[in-house]
Amino acid sequence: MAAAHDKLASARERMVEHDLRGRDIDDPRVLAAMQRVPREVFVEPGMEGRAYVDSPLPIGEGQTISQPYMVALMAQAAAIGEADRVLEVGTGSGYAAAVFAELAARVDSIERHASLAATAARRLADLGYQHVHVHVGDGSRGWPESMPFDAIVVAAGAPAVPQALRDQLAIGGRLVIPLGSDDGVQRLCRVTRRAEGQFDTEDLGGVVFVPLVGEQGWPERTPIGAR
């Protein structure tokens, strides 16, 4: 058991040095957070040996755990401060929520699949992240009960920035979201709220995410053969 733990710890360190620091992740707080969070806890049973491969992995319900680099990139782009309130749209496995929790004072995370939300909440609680609050709901509508948010990170591609997320962003807050097609490459964008009704948008490059399904996102597709 100790040998397996040491092997995973070494793999995590290599991932941080090679796949993150070796690329364009240079925020020391983000690098430290990625070093602390055990990704093997958030992957499906039997996939622990692939936890530190820099790629997404399936987690059920047609969803994936994002590649470590993408989690780090979005955390860095969101510029999360230690006193910040963060909203994550798309809890998935709970891995990114754990990373954000290492950086922020409070994290609210929304997942539309109840089974994924329950599993993620259990994992986060087991690791002691009591300031992460997982909710089941339509992430495209945000979580107004805890607004305003200093940072909002969306782990799914939207056709446009949902108005609800704009409205829930604090002045000076950052929204990181993939925008574009629901079945192809999107553009990762950072939207900063400069003042009431004033937003700046930056293009951070091409990405591929599952679609953001919801009232202010994409409609849910009917599976082939379904009636």
Biotite code that builds the C-alpha atoms (Angstrom):
import biotite.structure as struc

atoms = struc.array([
    struc.Atom([0.000, 0.000, 0.000], chain_id="A", res_id=1, res_name="MET", atom_name="CA", element="C"),
    struc.Atom([2.777, 2.450, 0.936], chain_id="A", res_id=2, res_name="ALA", atom_name="CA", element="C"),
    struc.Atom([4.654, 1.630, -2.278], chain_id="A", res_id=3, res_name="ALA", atom_name="CA", element="C"),
    struc.Atom([1.522, 2.297, -4.363], chain_id="A", res_id=4, res_name="ALA", atom_name="CA", element="C"),
    struc.Atom([0.971, 5.592, -2.533], chain_id="A", res_id=5, res_name="HIS", atom_name="CA", element="C"),
    struc.Atom([4.579, 6.647, -3.144], chain_id="A", res_id=6, res_name="ASP", atom_name="CA", element="C"),
    struc.Atom([4.276, 5.732, -6.815], chain_id="A", res_id=7, res_name="LYS", atom_name="CA", element="C"),
    struc.Atom([1.171, 7.872, -7.234], chain_id="A", res_id=8, res_name="LEU", atom_name="CA", element="C"),
    struc.Atom([2.771, 10.764, -5.334], chain_id="A", res_id=9, res_name="ALA", atom_name="CA", element="C"),
    struc.Atom([5.777, 10.596, -7.647], chain_id="A", res_id=10, res_name="SER", atom_name="CA", element="C"),
    struc.Atom([3.499, 10.502, -10.702], chain_id="A", res_id=11, res_name="ALA", atom_name="CA", element="C"),
    struc.Atom([1.656, 13.586, -9.394], chain_id="A", res_id=12, res_name="ARG", atom_name="CA", element="C"),
    struc.Atom([4.922, 15.452, -8.950], chain_id="A", res_id=13, res_name="GLU", atom_name="CA", element="C"),
    struc.Atom([6.031, 14.543, -12.480], chain_id="A", res_id=14, res_name="ARG", atom_name="CA", element="C"),
    struc.Atom([2.681, 15.700, -13.841], chain_id="A", res_id=15, res_name="MET", atom_name="CA", element="C"),
    struc.Atom([3.000, 19.069, -12.118], chain_id="A", res_id=16, res_name="VAL", atom_name="CA", element="C"),
    struc.Atom([6.581, 19.579, -13.293], chain_id="A", res_id=17, res_name="GLU", atom_name="CA", element="C"),
    struc.Atom([6.230, 18.277, -16.850], chain_id="A", res_id=18, res_name="HIS", atom_name="CA", element="C"),
    struc.Atom([2.625, 18.894, -17.909], chain_id="A", res_id=19, res_name="ASP", atom_name="CA", element="C"),
    struc.Atom([1.947, 22.085, -15.965], chain_id="A", res_id=20, res_name="LEU", atom_name="CA", element="C"),
    struc.Atom([5.103, 23.991, -15.020], chain_id="A", res_id=21, res_name="ARG", atom_name="CA", element="C"),
    struc.Atom([6.724, 22.663, -18.206], chain_id="A", res_id=22, res_name="GLY", atom_name="CA", element="C"),
    struc.Atom([4.057, 24.393, -20.251], chain_id="A", res_id=23, res_name="ARG", atom_name="CA", element="C"),
    struc.Atom([2.466, 27.729, -19.383], chain_id="A", res_id=24, res_name="ASP", atom_name="CA", element="C"),
    struc.Atom([1.158, 27.214, -15.850], chain_id="A", res_id=25, res_name="ILE", atom_name="CA", element="C"),
    struc.Atom([3.250, 29.585, -13.739], chain_id="A", res_id=26, res_name="ASP", atom_name="CA", element="C"),
    struc.Atom([0.928, 30.629, -10.891], chain_id="A", res_id=27, res_name="ASP", atom_name="CA", element="C"),
    struc.Atom([2.664, 29.202, -7.791], chain_id="A", res_id=28, res_name="PRO", atom_name="CA", element="C"),
    struc.Atom([-0.615, 28.827, -5.876], chain_id="A", res_id=29, res_name="ARG", atom_name="CA", element="C"),
    struc.Atom([-2.185, 26.836, -8.701], chain_id="A", res_id=30, res_name="VAL", atom_name="CA", element="C"),
    struc.Atom([0.879, 24.604, -9.005], chain_id="A", res_id=31, res_name="LEU", atom_name="CA", element="C"),
    struc.Atom([0.848, 23.990, -5.246], chain_id="A", res_id=32, res_name="ALA", atom_name="CA", element="C"),
    struc.Atom([-2.871, 23.166, -5.313], chain_id="A", res_id=33, res_name="ALA", atom_name="CA", element="C"),
    struc.Atom([-2.392, 20.697, -8.159], chain_id="A", res_id=34, res_name="MET", atom_name="CA", element="C"),
    struc.Atom([0.419, 19.098, -6.162], chain_id="A", res_id=35, res_name="GLN", atom_name="CA", element="C"),
    struc.Atom([-1.781, 18.664, -3.088], chain_id="A", res_id=36, res_name="ARG", atom_name="CA", element="C"),
    struc.Atom([-4.952, 17.209, -4.620], chain_id="A", res_id=37, res_name="VAL", atom_name="CA", element="C"),
    struc.Atom([-4.855, 13.400, -5.120], chain_id="A", res_id=38, res_name="PRO", atom_name="CA", element="C"),
    struc.Atom([-6.453, 12.944, -8.563], chain_id="A", res_id=39, res_name="ARG", atom_name="CA", element="C"),
    struc.Atom([-6.484, 9.158, -8.081], chain_id="A", res_id=40, res_name="GLU", atom_name="CA", element="C"),
    struc.Atom([-9.322, 9.604, -5.581], chain_id="A", res_id=41, res_name="VAL", atom_name="CA", element="C"),
    struc.Atom([-11.518, 11.146, -8.294], chain_id="A", res_id=42, res_name="PHE", atom_name="CA", element="C"),
    struc.Atom([-11.112, 8.620, -11.119], chain_id="A", res_id=43, res_name="VAL", atom_name="CA", element="C"),
    struc.Atom([-13.162, 5.458, -11.578], chain_id="A", res_id=44, res_name="GLU", atom_name="CA", element="C"),
    struc.Atom([-12.052, 2.296, -9.708], chain_id="A", res_id=45, res_name="PRO", atom_name="CA", element="C"),
    struc.Atom([-9.340, 0.491, -11.637], chain_id="A", res_id=46, res_name="GLY", atom_name="CA", element="C"),
    struc.Atom([-8.139, 3.676, -13.384], chain_id="A", res_id=47, res_name="MET", atom_name="CA", element="C"),
    struc.Atom([-5.913, 4.940, -10.563], chain_id="A", res_id=48, res_name="GLU", atom_name="CA", element="C"),
    struc.Atom([-2.805, 4.044, -12.559], chain_id="A", res_id=49, res_name="GLY", atom_name="CA", element="C"),
    struc.Atom([-3.862, 6.560, -15.233], chain_id="A", res_id=50, res_name="ARG", atom_name="CA", element="C"),
    struc.Atom([-4.699, 9.354, -12.808], chain_id="A", res_id=51, res_name="ALA", atom_name="CA", element="C"),
    struc.Atom([-1.655, 11.434, -13.722], chain_id="A", res_id=52, res_name="TYR", atom_name="CA", element="C"),
    struc.Atom([-1.751, 10.951, -17.472], chain_id="A", res_id=53, res_name="VAL", atom_name="CA", element="C"),
    struc.Atom([-2.522, 14.403, -18.852], chain_id="A", res_id=54, res_name="ASP", atom_name="CA", element="C"),
    struc.Atom([-5.805, 13.481, -20.495], chain_id="A", res_id=55, res_name="SER", atom_name="CA", element="C"),
    struc.Atom([-9.504, 13.371, -19.669], chain_id="A", res_id=56, res_name="PRO", atom_name="CA", element="C"),
    struc.Atom([-10.913, 10.077, -18.373], chain_id="A", res_id=57, res_name="LEU", atom_name="CA", element="C"),
    struc.Atom([-14.526, 8.772, -18.397], chain_id="A", res_id=58, res_name="PRO", atom_name="CA", element="C"),
    struc.Atom([-16.513, 9.050, -15.166], chain_id="A", res_id=59, res_name="ILE", atom_name="CA", element="C"),
    struc.Atom([-19.989, 7.926, -16.250], chain_id="A", res_id=60, res_name="GLY", atom_name="CA", element="C"),
    struc.Atom([-23.139, 9.701, -17.494], chain_id="A", res_id=61, res_name="GLU", atom_name="CA", element="C"),
    struc.Atom([-21.236, 10.549, -20.691], chain_id="A", res_id=62, res_name="GLY", atom_name="CA", element="C"),
    struc.Atom([-18.989, 12.927, -18.726], chain_id="A", res_id=63, res_name="GLN", atom_name="CA", element="C"),
    struc.Atom([-15.236, 13.062, -18.133], chain_id="A", res_id=64, res_name="THR", atom_name="CA", element="C"),
    struc.Atom([-12.765, 14.206, -15.525], chain_id="A", res_id=65, res_name="ILE", atom_name="CA", element="C"),
    struc.Atom([-10.870, 17.031, -17.217], chain_id="A", res_id=66, res_name="SER", atom_name="CA", element="C"),
    struc.Atom([-7.181, 16.660, -17.974], chain_id="A", res_id=67, res_name="GLN", atom_name="CA", element="C"),
    struc.Atom([-4.973, 18.127, -15.225], chain_id="A", res_id=68, res_name="PRO", atom_name="CA", element="C"),
    struc.Atom([-3.561, 20.792, -17.539], chain_id="A", res_id=69, res_name="TYR", atom_name="CA", element="C"),
    struc.Atom([-7.041, 22.116, -18.366], chain_id="A", res_id=70, res_name="MET", atom_name="CA", element="C"),
    struc.Atom([-8.018, 22.276, -14.687], chain_id="A", res_id=71, res_name="VAL", atom_name="CA", element="C"),
    struc.Atom([-4.825, 24.196, -13.929], chain_id="A", res_id=72, res_name="ALA", atom_name="CA", element="C"),
    struc.Atom([-5.277, 26.499, -16.932], chain_id="A", res_id=73, res_name="LEU", atom_name="CA", element="C"),
    struc.Atom([-8.829, 27.408, -15.942], chain_id="A", res_id=74, res_name="MET", atom_name="CA", element="C"),
    struc.Atom([-7.843, 27.925, -12.297], chain_id="A", res_id=75, res_name="ALA", atom_name="CA", element="C"),
    struc.Atom([-4.973, 30.176, -13.366], chain_id="A", res_id=76, res_name="GLN", atom_name="CA", element="C"),
    struc.Atom([-7.202, 32.138, -15.761], chain_id="A", res_id=77, res_name="ALA", atom_name="CA", element="C"),
    struc.Atom([-9.794, 32.635, -13.008], chain_id="A", res_id=78, res_name="ALA", atom_name="CA", element="C"),
    struc.Atom([-7.089, 34.178, -10.761], chain_id="A", res_id=79, res_name="ALA", atom_name="CA", element="C"),
    struc.Atom([-8.717, 32.739, -7.636], chain_id="A", res_id=80, res_name="ILE", atom_name="CA", element="C"),
    struc.Atom([-7.766, 34.527, -4.420], chain_id="A", res_id=81, res_name="GLY", atom_name="CA", element="C"),
    struc.Atom([-7.753, 32.992, -0.946], chain_id="A", res_id=82, res_name="GLU", atom_name="CA", element="C"),
    struc.Atom([-10.779, 35.057, 0.163], chain_id="A", res_id=83, res_name="ALA", atom_name="CA", element="C"),
    struc.Atom([-12.757, 34.440, -3.037], chain_id="A", res_id=84, res_name="ASP", atom_name="CA", element="C"),
    struc.Atom([-16.142, 32.830, -3.490], chain_id="A", res_id=85, res_name="ARG", atom_name="CA", element="C"),
    struc.Atom([-16.086, 30.509, -6.498], chain_id="A", res_id=86, res_name="VAL", atom_name="CA", element="C"),
    struc.Atom([-18.865, 28.976, -8.564], chain_id="A", res_id=87, res_name="LEU", atom_name="CA", element="C"),
    struc.Atom([-18.054, 25.873, -10.582], chain_id="A", res_id=88, res_name="GLU", atom_name="CA", element="C"),
    struc.Atom([-20.505, 24.754, -13.253], chain_id="A", res_id=89, res_name="VAL", atom_name="CA", element="C"),
    struc.Atom([-20.120, 21.028, -13.897], chain_id="A", res_id=90, res_name="GLY", atom_name="CA", element="C"),
    struc.Atom([-18.907, 19.233, -10.773], chain_id="A", res_id=91, res_name="THR", atom_name="CA", element="C"),
    struc.Atom([-18.261, 15.953, -12.565], chain_id="A", res_id=92, res_name="GLY", atom_name="CA", element="C"),
    struc.Atom([-15.881, 13.883, -10.457], chain_id="A", res_id=93, res_name="SER", atom_name="CA", element="C"),
    struc.Atom([-15.227, 16.704, -7.977], chain_id="A", res_id=94, res_name="GLY", atom_name="CA", element="C"),
    struc.Atom([-11.523, 16.980, -8.881], chain_id="A", res_id=95, res_name="TYR", atom_name="CA", element="C"),
    struc.Atom([-11.586, 20.576, -10.105], chain_id="A", res_id=96, res_name="ALA", atom_name="CA", element="C"),
    struc.Atom([-13.721, 21.598, -7.123], chain_id="A", res_id=97, res_name="ALA", atom_name="CA", element="C"),
    struc.Atom([-10.997, 20.222, -4.838], chain_id="A", res_id=98, res_name="ALA", atom_name="CA", element="C"),
    struc.Atom([-8.344, 22.246, -6.685], chain_id="A", res_id=99, res_name="VAL", atom_name="CA", element="C"),
    struc.Atom([-10.462, 25.402, -6.434], chain_id="A", res_id=100, res_name="PHE", atom_name="CA", element="C"),
    struc.Atom([-11.042, 24.684, -2.742], chain_id="A", res_id=101, res_name="ALA", atom_name="CA", element="C"),
    struc.Atom([-7.284, 24.766, -2.186], chain_id="A", res_id=102, res_name="GLU", atom_name="CA", element="C"),
    struc.Atom([-7.317, 28.322, -3.551], chain_id="A", res_id=103, res_name="LEU", atom_name="CA", element="C"),
    struc.Atom([-10.583, 29.874, -2.323], chain_id="A", res_id=104, res_name="ALA", atom_name="CA", element="C"),
    struc.Atom([-12.617, 30.549, 0.805], chain_id="A", res_id=105, res_name="ALA", atom_name="CA", element="C"),
    struc.Atom([-15.798, 28.919, -0.543], chain_id="A", res_id=106, res_name="ARG", atom_name="CA", element="C"),
    struc.Atom([-16.716, 26.855, -3.587], chain_id="A", res_id=107, res_name="VAL", atom_name="CA", element="C"),
    struc.Atom([-20.254, 26.209, -4.807], chain_id="A", res_id=108, res_name="ASP", atom_name="CA", element="C"),
    struc.Atom([-20.370, 23.538, -7.500], chain_id="A", res_id=109, res_name="SER", atom_name="CA", element="C"),
    struc.Atom([-23.398, 22.587, -9.614], chain_id="A", res_id=110, res_name="ILE", atom_name="CA", element="C"),
    struc.Atom([-23.902, 19.219, -11.320], chain_id="A", res_id=111, res_name="GLU", atom_name="CA", element="C"),
    struc.Atom([-26.991, 18.249, -13.310], chain_id="A", res_id=112, res_name="ARG", atom_name="CA", element="C"),
    struc.Atom([-26.463, 14.491, -12.826], chain_id="A", res_id=113, res_name="HIS", atom_name="CA", element="C"),
    struc.Atom([-27.526, 13.592, -9.278], chain_id="A", res_id=114, res_name="ALA", atom_name="CA", element="C"),
    struc.Atom([-25.427, 10.411, -9.209], chain_id="A", res_id=115, res_name="SER", atom_name="CA", element="C"),
    struc.Atom([-22.231, 12.285, -10.098], chain_id="A", res_id=116, res_name="LEU", atom_name="CA", element="C"),
    struc.Atom([-23.022, 15.037, -7.593], chain_id="A", res_id=117, res_name="ALA", atom_name="CA", element="C"),
    struc.Atom([-23.506, 12.527, -4.781], chain_id="A", res_id=118, res_name="ALA", atom_name="CA", element="C"),
    struc.Atom([-20.248, 10.722, -5.533], chain_id="A", res_id=119, res_name="THR", atom_name="CA", element="C"),
    struc.Atom([-18.308, 13.981, -5.830], chain_id="A", res_id=120, res_name="ALA", atom_name="CA", element="C"),
    struc.Atom([-19.753, 15.333, -2.577], chain_id="A", res_id=121, res_name="ALA", atom_name="CA", element="C"),
    struc.Atom([-18.738, 12.164, -0.746], chain_id="A", res_id=122, res_name="ARG", atom_name="CA", element="C"),
    struc.Atom([-15.191, 12.284, -2.098], chain_id="A", res_id=123, res_name="ARG", atom_name="CA", element="C"),
    struc.Atom([-14.789, 15.955, -1.203], chain_id="A", res_id=124, res_name="LEU", atom_name="CA", element="C"),
    struc.Atom([-16.139, 15.389, 2.310], chain_id="A", res_id=125, res_name="ALA", atom_name="CA", element="C"),
    struc.Atom([-13.825, 12.417, 2.826], chain_id="A", res_id=126, res_name="ASP", atom_name="CA", element="C"),
    struc.Atom([-10.873, 14.651, 1.925], chain_id="A", res_id=127, res_name="LEU", atom_name="CA", element="C"),
    struc.Atom([-12.000, 17.332, 4.384], chain_id="A", res_id=128, res_name="GLY", atom_name="CA", element="C"),
    struc.Atom([-13.172, 20.012, 1.949], chain_id="A", res_id=129, res_name="TYR", atom_name="CA", element="C"),
    struc.Atom([-15.970, 21.312, 4.138], chain_id="A", res_id=130, res_name="GLN", atom_name="CA", element="C"),
    struc.Atom([-16.062, 24.666, 2.344], chain_id="A", res_id=131, res_name="HIS", atom_name="CA", element="C"),
    struc.Atom([-17.164, 23.018, -0.920], chain_id="A", res_id=132, res_name="VAL", atom_name="CA", element="C"),
    struc.Atom([-20.937, 22.840, -1.428], chain_id="A", res_id=133, res_name="HIS", atom_name="CA", element="C"),
    struc.Atom([-22.211, 20.553, -4.199], chain_id="A", res_id=134, res_name="VAL", atom_name="CA", element="C"),
    struc.Atom([-25.669, 21.218, -5.642], chain_id="A", res_id=135, res_name="HIS", atom_name="CA", element="C"),
    struc.Atom([-27.820, 19.363, -8.165], chain_id="A", res_id=136, res_name="VAL", atom_name="CA", element="C"),
    struc.Atom([-29.310, 21.669, -10.765], chain_id="A", res_id=137, res_name="GLY", atom_name="CA", element="C"),
    struc.Atom([-29.067, 23.513, -14.069], chain_id="A", res_id=138, res_name="ASP", atom_name="CA", element="C"),
    struc.Atom([-25.604, 25.051, -14.063], chain_id="A", res_id=139, res_name="GLY", atom_name="CA", element="C"),
    struc.Atom([-26.451, 27.427, -16.911], chain_id="A", res_id=140, res_name="SER", atom_name="CA", element="C"),
    struc.Atom([-28.653, 29.290, -14.401], chain_id="A", res_id=141, res_name="ARG", atom_name="CA", element="C"),
    struc.Atom([-25.845, 29.584, -11.858], chain_id="A", res_id=142, res_name="GLY", atom_name="CA", element="C"),
    struc.Atom([-26.487, 29.520, -8.120], chain_id="A", res_id=143, res_name="TRP", atom_name="CA", element="C"),
    struc.Atom([-28.045, 32.856, -7.077], chain_id="A", res_id=144, res_name="PRO", atom_name="CA", element="C"),
    struc.Atom([-28.334, 31.788, -3.431], chain_id="A", res_id=145, res_name="GLU", atom_name="CA", element="C"),
    struc.Atom([-24.581, 32.338, -2.983], chain_id="A", res_id=146, res_name="SER", atom_name="CA", element="C"),
    struc.Atom([-23.924, 35.232, -5.371], chain_id="A", res_id=147, res_name="MET", atom_name="CA", element="C"),
    struc.Atom([-21.977, 37.355, -6.075], chain_id="A", res_id=148, res_name="PRO", atom_name="CA", element="C"),
    struc.Atom([-19.005, 35.224, -7.104], chain_id="A", res_id=149, res_name="PHE", atom_name="CA", element="C"),
    struc.Atom([-15.439, 36.444, -7.493], chain_id="A", res_id=150, res_name="ASP", atom_name="CA", element="C"),
    struc.Atom([-14.759, 33.665, -9.983], chain_id="A", res_id=151, res_name="ALA", atom_name="CA", element="C"),
    struc.Atom([-16.976, 31.378, -12.054], chain_id="A", res_id=152, res_name="ILE", atom_name="CA", element="C"),
    struc.Atom([-15.496, 28.410, -13.908], chain_id="A", res_id=153, res_name="VAL", atom_name="CA", element="C"),
    struc.Atom([-17.623, 26.490, -16.415], chain_id="A", res_id=154, res_name="VAL", atom_name="CA", element="C"),
    struc.Atom([-16.503, 22.973, -17.340], chain_id="A", res_id=155, res_name="ALA", atom_name="CA", element="C"),
    struc.Atom([-18.778, 22.641, -20.383], chain_id="A", res_id=156, res_name="ALA", atom_name="CA", element="C"),
    struc.Atom([-19.107, 24.432, -23.690], chain_id="A", res_id=157, res_name="GLY", atom_name="CA", element="C"),
    struc.Atom([-21.899, 26.990, -24.123], chain_id="A", res_id=158, res_name="ALA", atom_name="CA", element="C"),
    struc.Atom([-23.281, 28.662, -27.263], chain_id="A", res_id=159, res_name="PRO", atom_name="CA", element="C"),
    struc.Atom([-22.909, 32.055, -25.534], chain_id="A", res_id=160, res_name="ALA", atom_name="CA", element="C"),
    struc.Atom([-22.238, 33.338, -22.033], chain_id="A", res_id=161, res_name="VAL", atom_name="CA", element="C"),
    struc.Atom([-25.375, 32.630, -19.972], chain_id="A", res_id=162, res_name="PRO", atom_name="CA", element="C"),
    struc.Atom([-26.906, 35.885, -18.735], chain_id="A", res_id=163, res_name="GLN", atom_name="CA", element="C"),
    struc.Atom([-27.419, 34.318, -15.302], chain_id="A", res_id=164, res_name="ALA", atom_name="CA", element="C"),
    struc.Atom([-23.670, 33.814, -14.902], chain_id="A", res_id=165, res_name="LEU", atom_name="CA", element="C"),
    struc.Atom([-22.951, 37.399, -15.970], chain_id="A", res_id=166, res_name="ARG", atom_name="CA", element="C"),
    struc.Atom([-25.453, 38.657, -13.405], chain_id="A", res_id=167, res_name="ASP", atom_name="CA", element="C"),
    struc.Atom([-23.938, 36.558, -10.595], chain_id="A", res_id=168, res_name="GLN", atom_name="CA", element="C"),
    struc.Atom([-20.382, 37.764, -11.187], chain_id="A", res_id=169, res_name="LEU", atom_name="CA", element="C"),
    struc.Atom([-19.040, 40.324, -8.720], chain_id="A", res_id=170, res_name="ALA", atom_name="CA", element="C"),
    struc.Atom([-17.577, 43.583, -9.988], chain_id="A", res_id=171, res_name="ILE", atom_name="CA", element="C"),
    struc.Atom([-13.989, 42.682, -10.849], chain_id="A", res_id=172, res_name="GLY", atom_name="CA", element="C"),
    struc.Atom([-14.954, 38.995, -11.022], chain_id="A", res_id=173, res_name="GLY", atom_name="CA", element="C"),
    struc.Atom([-13.680, 36.571, -13.665], chain_id="A", res_id=174, res_name="ARG", atom_name="CA", element="C"),
    struc.Atom([-15.768, 34.063, -15.615], chain_id="A", res_id=175, res_name="LEU", atom_name="CA", element="C"),
    struc.Atom([-13.872, 31.330, -17.488], chain_id="A", res_id=176, res_name="VAL", atom_name="CA", element="C"),
    struc.Atom([-16.012, 29.464, -20.020], chain_id="A", res_id=177, res_name="ILE", atom_name="CA", element="C"),
    struc.Atom([-15.672, 27.514, -23.294], chain_id="A", res_id=178, res_name="PRO", atom_name="CA", element="C"),
    struc.Atom([-17.816, 29.068, -26.045], chain_id="A", res_id=179, res_name="LEU", atom_name="CA", element="C"),
    struc.Atom([-18.775, 27.661, -29.434], chain_id="A", res_id=180, res_name="GLY", atom_name="CA", element="C"),
    struc.Atom([-20.059, 24.454, -30.992], chain_id="A", res_id=181, res_name="SER", atom_name="CA", element="C"),
    struc.Atom([-21.627, 21.692, -28.903], chain_id="A", res_id=182, res_name="ASP", atom_name="CA", element="C"),
    struc.Atom([-19.834, 18.968, -30.875], chain_id="A", res_id=183, res_name="ASP", atom_name="CA", element="C"),
    struc.Atom([-16.496, 20.462, -31.867], chain_id="A", res_id=184, res_name="GLY", atom_name="CA", element="C"),
    struc.Atom([-13.742, 22.836, -30.841], chain_id="A", res_id=185, res_name="VAL", atom_name="CA", element="C"),
    struc.Atom([-14.721, 25.767, -28.654], chain_id="A", res_id=186, res_name="GLN", atom_name="CA", element="C"),
    struc.Atom([-12.779, 28.856, -27.584], chain_id="A", res_id=187, res_name="ARG", atom_name="CA", element="C"),
    struc.Atom([-11.871, 29.212, -23.926], chain_id="A", res_id=188, res_name="LEU", atom_name="CA", element="C"),
    struc.Atom([-12.824, 32.745, -22.901], chain_id="A", res_id=189, res_name="CYS", atom_name="CA", element="C"),
    struc.Atom([-12.289, 34.857, -19.800], chain_id="A", res_id=190, res_name="ARG", atom_name="CA", element="C"),
    struc.Atom([-15.015, 37.419, -19.135], chain_id="A", res_id=191, res_name="VAL", atom_name="CA", element="C"),
    struc.Atom([-14.189, 40.084, -16.552], chain_id="A", res_id=192, res_name="THR", atom_name="CA", element="C"),
    struc.Atom([-16.904, 42.283, -15.072], chain_id="A", res_id=193, res_name="ARG", atom_name="CA", element="C"),
    struc.Atom([-15.396, 45.764, -14.966], chain_id="A", res_id=194, res_name="ARG", atom_name="CA", element="C"),
    struc.Atom([-18.507, 47.607, -13.798], chain_id="A", res_id=195, res_name="ALA", atom_name="CA", element="C"),
    struc.Atom([-22.280, 47.279, -13.776], chain_id="A", res_id=196, res_name="GLU", atom_name="CA", element="C"),
    struc.Atom([-23.142, 46.311, -17.353], chain_id="A", res_id=197, res_name="GLY", atom_name="CA", element="C"),
    struc.Atom([-19.495, 46.412, -18.532], chain_id="A", res_id=198, res_name="GLN", atom_name="CA", element="C"),
    struc.Atom([-17.667, 43.193, -19.415], chain_id="A", res_id=199, res_name="PHE", atom_name="CA", element="C"),
    struc.Atom([-14.337, 42.542, -21.140], chain_id="A", res_id=200, res_name="ASP", atom_name="CA", element="C"),
    struc.Atom([-13.754, 39.258, -22.994], chain_id="A", res_id=201, res_name="THR", atom_name="CA", element="C"),
    struc.Atom([-10.401, 37.598, -23.744], chain_id="A", res_id=202, res_name="GLU", atom_name="CA", element="C"),
    struc.Atom([-9.838, 34.580, -26.004], chain_id="A", res_id=203, res_name="ASP", atom_name="CA", element="C"),
    struc.Atom([-7.505, 32.062, -24.322], chain_id="A", res_id=204, res_name="LEU", atom_name="CA", element="C"),
    struc.Atom([-7.393, 29.496, -27.145], chain_id="A", res_id=205, res_name="GLY", atom_name="CA", element="C"),
    struc.Atom([-9.109, 26.421, -28.550], chain_id="A", res_id=206, res_name="GLY", atom_name="CA", element="C"),
    struc.Atom([-10.520, 23.700, -26.276], chain_id="A", res_id=207, res_name="VAL", atom_name="CA", element="C"),
    struc.Atom([-12.906, 20.738, -26.465], chain_id="A", res_id=208, res_name="VAL", atom_name="CA", element="C"),
    struc.Atom([-15.566, 20.242, -23.762], chain_id="A", res_id=209, res_name="PHE", atom_name="CA", element="C"),
    struc.Atom([-18.864, 18.419, -23.407], chain_id="A", res_id=210, res_name="VAL", atom_name="CA", element="C"),
    struc.Atom([-21.847, 20.722, -24.055], chain_id="A", res_id=211, res_name="PRO", atom_name="CA", element="C"),
    struc.Atom([-23.390, 22.846, -21.312], chain_id="A", res_id=212, res_name="LEU", atom_name="CA", element="C"),
    struc.Atom([-26.940, 21.495, -21.240], chain_id="A", res_id=213, res_name="VAL", atom_name="CA", element="C"),
    struc.Atom([-29.556, 23.724, -19.680], chain_id="A", res_id=214, res_name="GLY", atom_name="CA", element="C"),
    struc.Atom([-32.004, 26.568, -19.979], chain_id="A", res_id=215, res_name="GLU", atom_name="CA", element="C"),
    struc.Atom([-29.267, 29.036, -20.971], chain_id="A", res_id=216, res_name="GLN", atom_name="CA", element="C"),
    struc.Atom([-27.041, 26.471, -22.679], chain_id="A", res_id=217, res_name="GLY", atom_name="CA", element="C"),
    struc.Atom([-27.683, 23.736, -25.236], chain_id="A", res_id=218, res_name="TRP", atom_name="CA", element="C"),
    struc.Atom([-30.868, 21.638, -25.339], chain_id="A", res_id=219, res_name="PRO", atom_name="CA", element="C"),
    struc.Atom([-30.450, 18.032, -24.251], chain_id="A", res_id=220, res_name="GLU", atom_name="CA", element="C"),
    struc.Atom([-30.062, 15.705, -27.214], chain_id="A", res_id=221, res_name="ARG", atom_name="CA", element="C"),
    struc.Atom([-32.462, 12.802, -27.626], chain_id="A", res_id=222, res_name="THR", atom_name="CA", element="C"),
    struc.Atom([-30.461, 9.556, -27.774], chain_id="A", res_id=223, res_name="PRO", atom_name="CA", element="C"),
    struc.Atom([-30.569, 7.728, -31.125], chain_id="A", res_id=224, res_name="ILE", atom_name="CA", element="C"),
    struc.Atom([-33.390, 5.211, -31.082], chain_id="A", res_id=225, res_name="GLY", atom_name="CA", element="C"),
    struc.Atom([-35.212, 6.888, -28.207], chain_id="A", res_id=226, res_name="ALA", atom_name="CA", element="C"),
    struc.Atom([-38.898, 7.724, -28.574], chain_id="A", res_id=227, res_name="ARG", atom_name="CA", element="C"),
])
